[in-house]
């Protein structure tokens, strides 16, 4: 009876361990600063904010000063969340701008909008942050802001107004 109880307990422990700890794990990594590197470039390349880099590296006292050869920690940045996602166009109905306006088709980060790339993100996402949206099976870049884009919301740029209207409002998983 004791052997059976021990086997059952072992089986329950293993099952629980597999269930609880089978999700993908991410870990911090290290990076050696190269000549010409700046934190903004490193943050974009590794999809982490400058604030997260500074927080993870006590040796960085001033974010404007890093040195070639310096080893820094790149904190884990892999997250998955559900966002309310809408679509927008460069047109007047979405931006209040018309063709011919100086800012028509230009994002808040200064880039030209591009379908399949441009994403409007809340202010907590740095410009240049890459966001994978499985629904589209595509990776977008945070390049824009929007008046209605608050925490928990994103806006995907689409060239065609009908496509944007058909897309509507969806709650989608995003990876960043």
DOVEXTI-166972 format. One line per 10 residues: their letters; for each residue x, y, z of C-alpha. Coordinates in steps of 0.02 Angstrom, whole numbers, plus 50000, padded with zeros to 5 digits. Example, Ala and Ser with C-alpha at 12.3 -4.5 7.8 and 13.67 -1.06 7.14 Angstrom:
AS = 50615/49775/50390; 50684/49947/50357
***
This chain:
XXXXXXXXXX = 50000/50000/50000; 50143/50120/50044; 50227/50085/49876; 50066/50121/49783; 50043/50284/49881; 50222/50337/49843; 50200/50296/49657; 50037/50394/49650; 50117/50541/49739; 50266/50536/49620
XXXXXXXXXX = 50150/50529/49469; 50048/50676/49534; 50207/50776/49568; 50276/50743/49393; 50110/50784/49310; 50094/50945/49409; 50273/50994/49367; 50248/50964/49181; 50084/51060/49184; 50148/51208/49283
XXXXXXXXXX = 50318/51226/49204; 50293/51176/49023; 50272/51354/48959; 50413/51431/48860; 50546/51508/48971; 50649/51659/48929; 50806/51719/49012; 50911/51875/49015; 51058/51876/48895; 51223/51969/48886
XXXXXXXXXX = 51285/52086/48751; 51457/52160/48723; 51445/52343/48673; 51526/52376/48503; 51611/52535/48446; 51475/52657/48390; 51335/52574/48489; 51210/52681/48583; 51073/52618/48699; 50934/52667/48579
XXXXXXXXXX = 51010/52557/48443; 51037/52412/48564; 50859/52430/48630; 50785/52420/48454; 50896/52272/48405; 50844/52174/48560; 50664/52234/48572; 50680/52307/48747; 50656/52484/48809; 50802/52596/48855
XXXXXXXXXX = 50729/52607/49032; 50732/52417/49045; 50915/52414/48990; 50964/52545/49119; 50866/52456/49255; 50949/52289/49216; 51125/52364/49218; 51184/52449/49377; 51346/52495/49286; 51250/52614/49172
XXXXXXXXXX = 51236/52774/49272; 51202/52886/49122; 51106/52810/48973; 51204/52924/48856; 51371/52847/48906; 51418/52668/48866; 51587/52600/48812; 51646/52478/48679; 51687/52313/48763; 51566/52343/48907
XXXXXXXXXX = 51458/52191/48945; 51276/52232/48975; 51127/52126/49020; 50984/52120/48896; 50829/52086/49000; 50699/51960/48943; 50572/52049/48835; 50461/51908/48776; 50283/51938/48828; 50114/51885/48764
XXXXXXXXXX = 49957/51985/48798; 49786/52011/48724; 49759/52183/48650; 49606/52264/48574; 49664/52289/48394; 49584/52403/48266; 49639/52459/48094; 49669/52632/48023; 49714/52714/47858; 49809/52871/47813
XXXXXXXXXX = 49645/52952/47760; 49543/53090/47837; 49424/52968/47923; 49569/52899/48028; 49693/53041/48044; 49602/53201/48000; 49730/53228/47860; 49702/53231/47672; 49821/53198/47527; 49922/53355/47505
XXXXXXXXXX = 49933/53391/47692; 50117/53395/47747; 50092/53257/47875; 49984/53143/47767; 50045/52965/47778; 50182/53009/47902; 50186/52924/48073; 50223/53002/48241; 50398/52929/48230; 50426/53014/48061
XXXXXXXXXX = 50416/52860/47949; 50298/52838/47802; 50155/52718/47839; 50170/52546/47761; 50043/52405/47764; 50112/52250/47848; 50237/52352/47949; 50161/52506/48030; 50078/52486/48200; 50009/52620/48315
XXXXXXXXXX = 50053/52574/48495; 50022/52648/48668; 50157/52762/48739; 50227/52620/48846; 50298/52544/48685; 50452/52632/48617; 50455/52675/48433; 50544/52534/48343; 50475/52397/48456; 50433/52243/48354
XXXXXXXXXX = 50266/52160/48389; 50216/51991/48318; 50029/51968/48293; 49988/51784/48257; 49819/51829/48179; 49914/51912/48035; 50064/51795/48049; 50167/51953/48034; 50284/52061/48136; 50243/52247/48144
XXXXXXXXXX = 50345/52394/48205; 50279/52523/48329; 50294/52682/48227; 50138/52780/48268; 50028/52844/48409; 49843/52880/48405; 49720/52976/48511; 49621/52818/48550; 49775/52708/48572; 49792/52686/48758
XXXXXXXXXX = 49861/52541/48859; 49788/52377/48798; 49750/52445/48622; 49842/52441/48456; 49799/52502/48282; 49862/52413/48124; 49890/52520/47970; 49796/52463/47813; 49800/52552/47646; 49621/52513/47598
XXXXXXXXXX = 49477/52590/47696; 49361/52443/47659; 49491/52321/47727; 49509/52426/47885; 49320/52435/47910; 49300/52247/47877; 49436/52211/48005; 49337/52307/48136; 49384/52281/48318; 49464/52118/48376
XXXXXX = 49542/52055/48536; 49704/51975/48479; 49857/51896/48557; 50016/51995/48527; 50197/51949/48564; 50327/52081/48604
***
